C-alpha cells in the first residue's frame, strides 16, 4: 500500500520513486521490498512525505484516508507541481472564479 501511494504521489508530481529517493539522499534498493508490502523505517517515510509535501497518513494509507475526493487529490497534485513563485498567482485566479459559499468562508475563518 505504501508503495502504491508513493508511486501515485510521485506520478502526480511528474517524478519517479527513484528520482525522489535520490533527491532526499536515499538509495532506491529497498523499493522492491516496499512493492512486496514491506515498509521503510519511519525516518525515511517522514523524509519522503516531507519531500512530496504530503502527510504521513496520505503516504501510508492513501489520499482517501485524509478525506479528499479523487478530484480534490488531482487538484492538489497539480497545485504541488506549480513552482512556488507562481502559486500565489494561481490562488488569486481561483479565488476570483470561486463561487461564494458562506459555509466555506466560515470554515476558513475558523482554521
C-alpha positions as CSV (number, residue, x, y, z in Angstrom):
1,X,0.0,0.0,0.0
2,X,2.8,2.5,0.9
3,X,4.5,1.6,-2.4
4,X,1.3,2.4,-4.4
5,X,0.7,5.6,-2.6
6,X,4.4,6.6,-3.0
7,X,4.3,5.8,-6.7
8,X,1.0,7.7,-7.2
9,X,2.3,10.8,-5.3
10,X,5.4,10.8,-7.4
11,X,3.4,10.4,-10.7
12,X,1.1,13.3,-9.8
13,X,4.2,15.4,-9.4
14,X,5.8,14.3,-12.6
15,X,8.6,12.4,-10.9
16,X,9.6,8.8,-10.1
17,X,10.3,6.9,-6.9
18,X,14.0,6.6,-7.8
19,X,14.3,10.3,-8.6
20,X,12.6,11.2,-5.3
21,X,14.8,8.9,-3.3
22,X,17.9,10.4,-4.9
23,X,16.7,13.9,-4.2
24,X,16.4,13.1,-0.5
25,X,19.8,11.3,-0.5
26,X,18.5,7.8,-0.1
27,X,19.2,4.6,-2.0
28,X,16.5,3.0,-4.1
29,X,17.5,-0.5,-3.2
30,X,14.6,-1.0,-0.8
31,X,11.8,-0.2,-3.3
32,X,11.4,-3.8,-4.4
33,X,10.7,-4.8,-0.8
34,X,8.2,-1.9,-0.4
35,X,6.5,-3.2,-3.6
36,X,6.1,-6.5,-1.8
37,X,4.4,-4.9,1.2
38,X,7.4,-4.0,3.5
39,X,7.7,-0.5,4.9
40,X,10.8,1.6,5.1
41,X,11.8,2.9,8.6
42,X,10.0,5.9,10.0
43,X,12.8,8.4,9.3
44,X,12.8,7.5,5.6
45,X,9.0,7.5,5.4
46,X,8.9,11.0,7.0
47,X,11.6,12.3,4.6
48,X,9.6,11.0,1.6
49,X,6.4,12.6,2.9
50,X,8.1,15.9,3.6
51,X,9.8,15.9,0.2
52,X,6.5,15.2,-1.6
53,X,4.6,17.7,0.7
54,X,2.1,15.1,1.8
55,X,1.1,13.8,5.3
56,X,2.3,10.5,6.6
57,X,-1.4,9.4,6.6
58,X,-1.6,10.1,2.9
59,X,1.7,8.3,2.2
60,X,0.9,5.3,4.3
61,X,-2.9,5.0,3.8
62,X,-3.7,7.0,0.7
63,X,-5.5,10.2,0.0
64,X,-8.9,8.7,0.7
65,X,-7.8,8.4,4.4
66,X,-7.3,12.1,4.7
67,X,-10.9,12.8,3.4
68,X,-10.1,14.0,-0.1
69,X,-12.1,13.1,-3.2
70,X,-10.3,11.8,-6.3
71,X,-10.9,15.2,-7.9
72,X,-9.5,17.1,-4.9
73,X,-6.5,14.8,-4.9
74,X,-5.9,15.6,-8.5
75,X,-6.2,19.3,-7.9
76,X,-3.8,19.1,-5.0
77,X,-1.3,17.2,-7.1
78,X,-1.5,19.8,-9.8
79,X,-1.0,22.6,-7.3
80,X,2.0,20.9,-5.8
81,X,3.6,20.9,-9.3
82,X,3.2,24.7,-9.7
83,X,6.5,26.4,-9.0
84,X,6.5,28.3,-5.7
85,X,6.9,31.7,-7.5
86,X,3.6,31.2,-9.4
87,X,1.4,29.6,-6.7
88,X,0.0,32.9,-5.4
89,X,-1.0,34.0,-8.9
90,X,-2.8,30.7,-9.3
91,X,-4.5,31.0,-6.0
92,X,-5.6,34.6,-6.8
93,X,-7.1,33.3,-10.1
94,X,-9.0,30.5,-8.4
95,X,-10.3,33.0,-5.7
96,X,-11.7,35.3,-8.4
97,X,-13.6,32.4,-10.0
98,X,-14.8,30.6,-6.9
99,X,-18.5,30.9,-6.1
100,X,-19.3,32.5,-2.8
101,X,-20.2,29.9,-0.2
102,X,-20.9,31.2,3.4
103,X,-20.2,27.7,4.9
104,X,-16.8,27.5,3.3
105,X,-16.0,31.1,4.2
106,X,-16.9,30.4,7.9
107,X,-14.8,27.3,8.0
108,X,-11.8,29.1,6.5
109,X,-12.1,31.8,9.2
110,X,-12.1,29.1,11.9
111,X,-9.0,27.4,10.5
